[in-house]
Amino acid sequence: MGEIKLTGKIRILNCNRCKHEWATRNKKDPKYCPKCKSPYWNKPRIRK
């Protein structure tokens, strides 16, 4: 899962795919990473 840090009312989120870090005030997790647009930003990569 993408790393989530709480700082008051602002959450800091990390994308597992591109390592982008951004802040949000929403309580819900975003649907995709704002930088790479990946919908799997909070899921670890599974390599075969």
N, CA, C and O atoms as CSV, one atom per row, in Angstrom:
chain,resi,resn,atom,element,x,y,z
A,1,MET,N,N,0.841,-1.175,0.000
A,1,MET,CA,C,0.000,0.000,0.000
A,1,MET,C,C,0.880,1.229,0.000
A,1,MET,O,O,1.958,1.218,0.594
A,2,GLY,N,N,0.435,2.301,-0.663
A,2,GLY,CA,C,1.184,3.551,-0.673
A,2,GLY,C,C,1.325,4.100,0.734
A,2,GLY,O,O,0.428,3.949,1.564
A,3,GLU,N,N,2.434,4.725,0.991
A,3,GLU,CA,C,2.691,5.233,2.334
A,3,GLU,C,C,1.799,6.436,2.610
A,3,GLU,O,O,1.678,7.340,1.782
A,4,ILE,N,N,1.178,6.435,3.783
A,4,ILE,CA,C,0.291,7.521,4.187
A,4,ILE,C,C,0.759,8.048,5.531
A,4,ILE,O,O,0.834,7.302,6.508
A,5,LYS,N,N,1.076,9.345,5.579
A,5,LYS,CA,C,1.464,9.988,6.830
A,5,LYS,C,C,0.404,11.028,7.169
A,5,LYS,O,O,-0.063,11.757,6.294
A,6,LEU,N,N,0.029,11.092,8.430
A,6,LEU,CA,C,-0.961,12.071,8.857
A,6,LEU,C,C,-0.274,13.237,9.532
A,6,LEU,O,O,0.537,13.049,10.439
A,7,THR,N,N,-0.597,14.450,9.088
A,7,THR,CA,C,-0.084,15.655,9.733
A,7,THR,C,C,-1.270,16.594,9.933
A,7,THR,O,O,-1.560,17.425,9.072
A,8,GLY,N,N,-1.945,16.464,11.052
A,8,GLY,CA,C,-3.138,17.277,11.288
A,8,GLY,C,C,-4.265,16.827,10.382
A,8,GLY,O,O,-4.658,15.661,10.415
A,9,LYS,N,N,-4.790,17.733,9.575
A,9,LYS,CA,C,-5.870,17.402,8.642
A,9,LYS,C,C,-5.345,17.074,7.251
A,9,LYS,O,O,-6.122,16.701,6.371
A,10,ILE,N,N,-4.043,17.205,7.040
A,10,ILE,CA,C,-3.452,16.950,5.729
A,10,ILE,C,C,-2.773,15.586,5.743
A,10,ILE,O,O,-2.049,15.250,6.680
A,11,ARG,N,N,-3.017,14.798,4.683
A,11,ARG,CA,C,-2.369,13.498,4.539
A,11,ARG,C,C,-1.314,13.587,3.444
A,11,ARG,O,O,-1.544,14.197,2.400
A,12,ILE,N,N,-0.175,12.985,3.683
A,12,ILE,CA,C,0.891,12.907,2.695
A,12,ILE,C,C,0.855,11.499,2.107
A,12,ILE,O,O,0.965,10.513,2.836
A,13,LEU,N,N,0.703,11.409,0.788
A,13,LEU,CA,C,0.602,10.118,0.100
A,13,LEU,C,C,1.819,9.896,-0.777
A,13,LEU,O,O,2.418,10.850,-1.276
A,14,ASN,N,N,2.184,8.632,-0.964
A,14,ASN,CA,C,3.319,8.237,-1.796
A,14,ASN,C,C,2.856,7.227,-2.837
A,14,ASN,O,O,2.117,6.295,-2.520
A,15,CYS,N,N,3.289,7.413,-4.076
A,15,CYS,CA,C,2.987,6.460,-5.141
A,15,CYS,C,C,4.028,5.344,-5.124
A,15,CYS,O,O,5.227,5.622,-5.112
A,16,ASN,N,N,3.586,4.085,-5.123
A,16,ASN,CA,C,4.501,2.939,-5.161
A,16,ASN,C,C,5.131,2.768,-6.537
A,16,ASN,O,O,6.157,2.097,-6.655
A,17,ARG,N,N,4.551,3.350,-7.577
A,17,ARG,CA,C,5.039,3.165,-8.943
A,17,ARG,C,C,6.120,4.184,-9.304
A,17,ARG,O,O,7.214,3.799,-9.716
A,18,CYS,N,N,5.827,5.482,-9.152
A,18,CYS,CA,C,6.771,6.521,-9.576
A,18,CYS,C,C,7.426,7.244,-8.405
A,18,CYS,O,O,8.243,8.140,-8.618
A,19,LYS,N,N,7.083,6.872,-7.169
A,19,LYS,CA,C,7.644,7.453,-5.935
A,19,LYS,C,C,7.287,8.926,-5.739
A,19,LYS,O,O,7.949,9.629,-4.976
A,20,HIS,N,N,6.246,9.391,-6.423
A,20,HIS,CA,C,5.779,10.764,-6.255
A,20,HIS,C,C,5.114,10.917,-4.887
A,20,HIS,O,O,4.458,9.992,-4.409
A,21,GLU,N,N,5.279,12.071,-4.263
A,21,GLU,CA,C,4.692,12.347,-2.957
A,21,GLU,C,C,3.812,13.588,-3.083
A,21,GLU,O,O,4.237,14.602,-3.636
A,22,TRP,N,N,2.587,13.505,-2.569
A,22,TRP,CA,C,1.686,14.649,-2.629
A,22,TRP,C,C,0.821,14.714,-1.383
A,22,TRP,O,O,0.677,13.731,-0.656
A,23,ALA,N,N,0.249,15.888,-1.149
A,23,ALA,CA,C,-0.578,16.125,0.035
A,23,ALA,C,C,-2.039,16.228,-0.387
A,23,ALA,O,O,-2.350,16.718,-1.473
A,24,THR,N,N,-2.926,15.765,0.478
A,24,THR,CA,C,-4.356,15.850,0.210
A,24,THR,C,C,-5.106,16.102,1.515
A,24,THR,O,O,-4.653,15.716,2.592
A,25,ARG,N,N,-6.243,16.746,1.401
A,25,ARG,CA,C,-7.093,16.973,2.568
A,25,ARG,C,C,-8.295,16.043,2.564
A,25,ARG,O,O,-9.047,16.002,3.537
A,26,ASN,N,N,-8.486,15.299,1.487
A,26,ASN,CA,C,-9.616,14.377,1.383
A,26,ASN,C,C,-9.421,13.176,2.299
A,26,ASN,O,O,-8.296,12.734,2.532
A,27,LYS,N,N,-10.522,12.657,2.810
A,27,LYS,CA,C,-10.466,11.468,3.660
A,27,LYS,C,C,-10.357,10.198,2.828
A,27,LYS,O,O,-9.799,9.200,3.285
A,28,LYS,N,N,-10.887,10.231,1.608
A,28,LYS,CA,C,-10.832,9.071,0.723
A,28,LYS,C,C,-9.491,9.014,0.010
A,28,LYS,O,O,-8.867,10.045,-0.242
A,29,ASP,N,N,-9.053,7.804,-0.313
A,29,ASP,CA,C,-7.844,7.652,-1.112
A,29,ASP,C,C,-8.153,8.071,-2.549
A,29,ASP,O,O,-9.254,7.818,-3.039
A,30,PRO,N,N,-7.200,8.706,-3.227
A,30,PRO,CA,C,-7.436,9.099,-4.626
A,30,PRO,C,C,-7.522,7.870,-5.525
A,30,PRO,O,O,-7.049,6.790,-5.168
A,31,LYS,N,N,-8.133,8.049,-6.700
A,31,LYS,CA,C,-8.281,6.939,-7.637
A,31,LYS,C,C,-6.998,6.660,-8.407
A,31,LYS,O,O,-6.782,5.539,-8.866
A,32,TYR,N,N,-6.134,7.684,-8.554
A,32,TYR,CA,C,-4.893,7.510,-9.299
A,32,TYR,C,C,-3.846,8.505,-8.838
A,32,TYR,O,O,-4.160,9.487,-8.165
A,33,CYS,N,N,-2.604,8.245,-9.203
A,33,CYS,CA,C,-1.491,9.132,-8.878
A,33,CYS,C,C,-1.571,10.368,-9.777
A,33,CYS,O,O,-1.760,10.225,-10.985
A,34,PRO,N,N,-1.434,11.571,-9.225
A,34,PRO,CA,C,-1.524,12.774,-10.058
A,34,PRO,C,C,-0.352,12.943,-11.021
A,34,PRO,O,O,-0.469,13.698,-11.986
A,35,LYS,N,N,0.766,12.271,-10.792
A,35,LYS,CA,C,1.924,12.419,-11.677
A,35,LYS,C,C,1.919,11.384,-12.800
A,35,LYS,O,O,1.930,11.745,-13.977
A,36,CYS,N,N,1.903,10.088,-12.438
A,36,CYS,CA,C,1.997,9.035,-13.456
A,36,CYS,C,C,0.633,8.515,-13.904
A,36,CYS,O,O,0.549,7.735,-14.853
A,37,LYS,N,N,-0.423,8.937,-13.236
A,37,LYS,CA,C,-1.807,8.564,-13.570
A,37,LYS,C,C,-2.103,7.081,-13.387
A,37,LYS,O,O,-3.060,6.565,-13.965
A,38,SER,N,N,-1.299,6.396,-12.598
A,38,SER,CA,C,-1.505,4.970,-12.375
A,38,SER,C,C,-2.617,4.743,-11.354
A,38,SER,O,O,-2.577,5.320,-10.267
A,39,PRO,N,N,-3.607,3.914,-11.684
A,39,PRO,CA,C,-4.653,3.592,-10.711
A,39,PRO,C,C,-4.162,2.621,-9.641
A,39,PRO,O,O,-4.871,2.364,-8.668
A,40,TYR,N,N,-2.961,2.083,-9.810
A,40,TYR,CA,C,-2.392,1.124,-8.866
A,40,TYR,C,C,-1.330,1.768,-7.986
A,40,TYR,O,O,-0.397,1.091,-7.554
A,41,TRP,N,N,-1.455,3.064,-7.713
A,41,TRP,CA,C,-0.451,3.811,-6.958
A,41,TRP,C,C,-0.238,3.260,-5.552
A,41,TRP,O,O,0.848,3.405,-4.991
A,42,ASN,N,N,-1.274,2.624,-4.969
A,42,ASN,CA,C,-1.169,2.159,-3.582
A,42,ASN,C,C,-1.029,0.640,-3.468
A,42,ASN,O,O,-1.142,0.093,-2.371
A,43,LYS,N,N,-0.787,-0.040,-4.580
A,43,LYS,CA,C,-0.611,-1.491,-4.562
A,43,LYS,C,C,0.839,-1.829,-4.934
A,43,LYS,O,O,1.395,-1.230,-5.855
A,44,PRO,N,N,1.446,-2.774,-4.233
A,44,PRO,CA,C,2.831,-3.139,-4.578
A,44,PRO,C,C,2.892,-3.865,-5.913
A,44,PRO,O,O,1.965,-4.578,-6.296
A,45,ARG,N,N,4.003,-3.669,-6.609
A,45,ARG,CA,C,4.224,-4.365,-7.878
A,45,ARG,C,C,4.467,-5.831,-7.616
A,45,ARG,O,O,5.165,-6.187,-6.666
A,46,ILE,N,N,3.903,-6.683,-8.444
A,46,ILE,CA,C,4.123,-8.131,-8.337
A,46,ILE,C,C,4.829,-8.550,-9.631
A,46,ILE,O,O,4.256,-8.497,-10.719
A,47,ARG,N,N,6.068,-8.961,-9.482
A,47,ARG,CA,C,6.866,-9.385,-10.625
A,47,ARG,C,C,6.939,-10.900,-10.661
A,47,ARG,O,O,7.113,-11.541,-9.624
A,48,LYS,N,N,6.809,-11.466,-11.826
A,48,LYS,CA,C,6.875,-12.919,-11.967
A,48,LYS,C,C,8.283,-13.370,-12.244
A,48,LYS,O,O,8.531,-14.567,-12.393
